[in-house]
Every structure is written in C-alpha cells, then in structure tokens.
Amino acid sequence: MGLYVDENGEELTGWEEGQLDTLTELVNALGDYWSAGVLTLAAAVKVYAQTAELTEDESAEFLTSLWVDHSLAALEYGG
C-alpha cells in the first residue's frame, strides 16, 4: 500500500502523491514567507488557490486554519 490514500481509502497514483508533496512544500514555503513578512496573507492565498485549484475563499480558510493551528501549537509547546 502507498503512503497516501484518498478519502475513499483508494491508493493515490504516483502523480497524485507528487502533487500532494508539491502542495505540502508550497504551503510550508508560503507559511515561511508570510511569517517573515515577505508575503502578505492575501498574496499567499492567491498563489495557493491557483496552484491547488481552489477558490480564494477555500484557500484562505485552509491556510489560515493551518497556520493558526501551527502558531497555537508553537506557543503551547514553545516550538
């Protein structure tokens, strides 16, 4: 069984796994740029929406929830 499965438990193809890895790297890079003040949240949302084929609202919801959770965890655990 592959490393990734979809919401139905079906194994992802190599291309789908590669796409997921790329989106994960993009989220991490955008988060680093945003945290450093190099990129606005609005710009990060636009980039992610275009790349992940989401609406800007969906992208904003995803990124902000992810980054807020990450920030809260860092505050809680000192990381």
Residue pairs with C-beta under 8 A, 6 or more apart in sequence:
1 11
2 11
2 12
2 17
3 17
4 11
4 12
4 16
4 17
4 20
5 11
5 12
6 12
6 16
12 20
23 51
23 52
26 47
26 48
26 51
26 52
27 48
27 63
27 66
30 39
30 44
30 47
30 48
30 63
31 44
31 63
31 66
31 67
31 70
33 39
33 44
34 40
34 41
34 44
34 67
41 60
41 63
41 64
44 63
45 56
45 59
45 60
45 63
46 56
46 59
48 54
48 59
48 62
48 63
49 55
49 56
49 58
49 59
52 59
54 62
73 79
